[in-house]
Amino acid sequence: MLRRIIAIDHRTASMNDSMHWIVRGQETLKEMVKAFGTSLIRVRVYLALDGKRNGKQIAASLKMKAPNVTREVVWLKRKELIEVAKMKGNEVIYNKQSIDKIIRLSETLREKFYLDQNGRPRK
């Protein structure tokens, strides 16, 4: 029961954050793309966050070291771009905020950095 309450609380906070970003619209997209700068690693980690895989699985998928993924996840959390999707024991699985779809951030980053939806280089 407590987990469900916590999940509802996280979802409510996420919705409030999303509303904040929606109000700012296209300007927000430019700001977010600019915030990523030229950090290919950060973009790859962001794109790989799908609400299904934990940090170790993402690191393996991107052929990166887990601490590098963790560092980028911390940055993404500070920017309020990701949210907790699931918790399994000590594992935390993250997903992109719903604002990602609204302002098309992932799509814009994929085009700019020429990556697929999982953060890997397109062929």
N, C-alpha and C positions, 0 to 999 in steps of 0.2 A: 504494500500500500504506500509506504514511504517513497519507494522508487517512482511510483506513478505520480505522486505529488511533486517530486523533484523534477520529473520529466515535464510535467505541465508547467511548472515554474520556469524551466529553461525555455520552453516553447514560447511562453508569454513574453519573456525578456527578448527572445529572438524576434518576435513579431514587432515589438516596440522599436528595436534597433532597425529593423527593415523599414518601418514607417518613416523613421528619421531619414534614411537614405533615399527613399522614394521621393520625398518632398524636394530633395535637391537634384533629382533626375540626372540629366546628361552631364551636368557639371561634376557630379559624383563619379561617373565613369572615368572621366579624364583625370580626376584626382587619384582614383584608385590605381589606374594604369601607371600614372606618374609615381605613385608610392612604391610600386614594384621595381621601378627603375630599370636597370639592365640585369637584374639578378635572375639568371636563368634557373638556378637551383630553386629559388623561392617560388617562381612560377611553376616549375615542374611539380613541386610538392603540393602547391595549391590545387593544381589540376587533378592530381592523383587522389586527393581527399574525396572519397565517394560515399562515405557512411557505411562502408562494408569492411574495409581493411584497417588494421592498426598500423602504428608507425613502423614496426619491424617489417611487416608485409609490404608497405609502401617503399621502404628502403630497398628491399630485395627487388621489387618490381622496377625501380628506377636505377638499380645498381649503384646505390649510395650507401654511406654508413649511417646507421640509425641515429647517432648524435647530431648529424647534419640535418636530418629530417626533423628531429625534436627541436632544434634551434629555429627552424623555419616555422614550425607549428606555433611556437611561443610568439613569434612576430605576428603571425596571422591572427592569433587570439587577441593580442594587444590591439590590433587594427579592427577587431570585431568582424572579421570576414568569415570566421568559421564558428561552429557550435558543436557541442557534444551530441553525437548521434546515439551512442550506446556506451555502456560501461560493463565490462566483463572482468570481474575481479580487479586486478591492477591495470588491465588494458583499457585504454580510452580510445574510442573510435570517433573521429570527427567527420563532419560534413560541412559543406559550404552553406552560408546563410542563404535564405530564400531570395535575398536581394541580388544574388549572383545571376539568377535567371531573369529577374526583372530588368536589370541594366545591362545584361549580357556580358558580364565581366569575363567569364571563362572563355567565351567565344572570341572576344577581343584579344585576350592574352594568347589564345591558341594561334590566331592569325598573325599577331605581332612576332611571336617567337617560333612560329612554324612547328607547332607541337600537336600531337593527337589529344584526345580527351583524357588520356591517362598520364599525360605529361611526358610522353616519349616523343622523340623526333619523328616527324612524318617522313614517309619514304617517297 
